[in-house]
């Protein structure tokens, strides 16, 4: 008679994965914020274009490439999360985290070098 709220079905059209916490959606939003941050950083780097020239364009291209790569693989990561939750076995996408962290470190170092030069 009294159902456990944690296991009760969601009303209406629930999420495709049946996850009441909507973990894949939260993760997708976090990756989306990362892409938005990279685009904002690339736009901010363009202010040094008149002084630094081609170096800034290379940095801009690297930042856009990193954001595009994240955006292009977003759907695959979301589907993988949904399938992993359904199967009850979900491993973290360590490669995506390391590539993103590496891109941020490289871009940060390039930005510091750009400001100090």
Backbone torsions as a table, in degrees:
resi	resn	phi	psi	omega
1	UNK	NA	-57.4	176.7
2	UNK	-87.2	110.8	179.5
3	UNK	-84.0	148.5	174.3
4	UNK	-71.7	123.3	-177.4
5	UNK	-60.3	-27.8	-178.6
6	UNK	-71.1	-27.9	-178.1
7	UNK	-107.7	-1.8	-179.9
8	UNK	-69.9	144.1	177.8
9	UNK	-66.7	148.7	179.4
10	UNK	-76.4	145.6	178.0
11	UNK	-72.9	152.2	176.3
12	UNK	70.3	-147.0	179.6
13	UNK	-88.6	95.1	-179.4
14	UNK	-70.9	174.3	-179.8
15	UNK	-63.8	154.9	-178.0
16	UNK	-61.0	-30.5	-176.7
17	UNK	-92.5	-7.0	179.6
18	UNK	72.7	15.4	-178.9
19	UNK	-89.0	108.8	-178.5
20	UNK	-63.8	-21.8	178.5
21	UNK	-87.4	-7.1	177.9
22	UNK	53.9	44.0	-177.6
23	UNK	-58.0	-43.6	178.8
24	UNK	-62.2	-34.9	179.1
25	UNK	-67.8	-39.9	178.0
26	UNK	-64.1	-41.0	179.2
27	UNK	-65.6	-41.9	178.1
28	UNK	-62.0	-39.7	177.6
29	UNK	-65.0	-38.5	179.2
30	UNK	-64.8	-42.9	177.2
31	UNK	-65.2	-36.3	177.1
32	UNK	-62.7	-40.0	176.6
33	UNK	-64.9	-35.4	177.6
34	UNK	-63.7	-43.8	177.9
35	UNK	-62.2	-43.9	179.6
36	UNK	-61.9	-39.7	178.2
37	UNK	-65.1	-41.6	178.7
38	UNK	-64.7	-39.2	178.3
39	UNK	-66.0	-41.5	178.0
40	UNK	-63.8	-40.8	179.0
41	UNK	-65.0	-38.5	179.5
42	UNK	-67.5	-38.4	178.3
43	UNK	-65.9	-38.3	179.5
44	UNK	-67.5	-31.2	-179.4
45	UNK	-68.4	-21.8	-178.6
46	UNK	-67.7	-14.8	179.6
47	UNK	-67.6	-20.1	178.5
48	UNK	-94.3	5.8	-177.7
49	UNK	-58.1	-45.8	-179.3
50	UNK	-62.6	-32.3	-177.4
51	UNK	-86.6	-39.9	-172.0
52	UNK	-102.4	-19.9	175.0
53	UNK	67.0	-128.4	-171.7
54	UNK	-60.9	-28.5	179.1
55	UNK	-59.9	-40.8	179.9
56	UNK	-66.5	-39.2	177.9
57	UNK	-64.0	-37.4	176.7
58	UNK	-65.4	-42.5	178.1
59	UNK	-64.9	-41.0	176.8
60	UNK	-60.3	-46.4	179.7
61	UNK	-62.8	-40.6	178.5
62	UNK	-64.4	-41.6	179.9
63	UNK	-66.3	-44.0	178.0
64	UNK	-64.4	-39.2	178.6
65	UNK	-63.2	-41.3	178.4
66	UNK	-64.0	-44.8	178.4
67	UNK	-64.1	-40.5	178.6
68	UNK	-65.7	-39.5	178.0
69	UNK	-62.6	-42.3	177.9
70	UNK	-64.3	-45.8	-178.8
71	UNK	-63.6	-39.7	-177.8
72	UNK	-67.7	-28.9	-178.2
73	UNK	-98.4	2.5	-176.7
74	UNK	-60.7	-46.9	-177.5
75	UNK	-62.5	-39.8	178.4
76	UNK	-62.8	-43.5	179.1
77	UNK	-64.8	-39.3	179.6
78	UNK	-63.7	-48.7	179.4
79	UNK	-61.6	-38.8	178.6
80	UNK	-63.2	-40.0	178.3
81	UNK	-65.1	-44.4	179.8
82	UNK	-61.8	-46.6	180.0
83	UNK	-64.7	-37.9	179.2
84	UNK	-66.4	-38.6	177.6
85	UNK	-67.2	-43.1	178.1
86	UNK	-60.3	-41.0	-178.2
87	UNK	-78.9	-15.8	-179.3
88	UNK	81.5	14.4	-179.1
89	UNK	-143.7	105.3	-177.1
90	UNK	-129.7	117.2	177.1
91	UNK	-96.2	145.7	179.4
92	UNK	-67.6	151.4	177.9
93	UNK	-86.3	80.0	-174.0
94	UNK	-65.0	-37.5	-178.6
95	UNK	-61.8	-43.4	-179.8
96	UNK	-63.5	-39.4	-179.9
97	UNK	-67.4	-43.4	179.6
98	UNK	-66.4	-41.3	178.0
99	UNK	-63.1	-42.0	179.5
100	UNK	-67.2	-44.3	178.5
101	UNK	-63.1	-42.0	178.1
102	UNK	-61.8	-43.9	178.3
103	UNK	-62.2	-40.2	180.0
104	UNK	-67.0	-39.6	178.8
105	UNK	-65.7	-45.8	179.4
106	UNK	-62.9	-46.5	179.9
107	UNK	-64.8	-37.1	176.9
108	UNK	-64.7	-43.5	178.6
109	UNK	-64.5	-42.0	176.7
110	UNK	-62.9	-38.8	177.8
111	UNK	-65.1	-42.0	177.8
112	UNK	-63.8	-44.4	179.1
113	UNK	-61.2	-40.1	-179.9
114	UNK	-63.4	-42.4	-179.4
115	UNK	-70.6	-37.4	-176.7
116	UNK	-80.1	-18.8	-176.6
117	UNK	-85.7	NA	NA
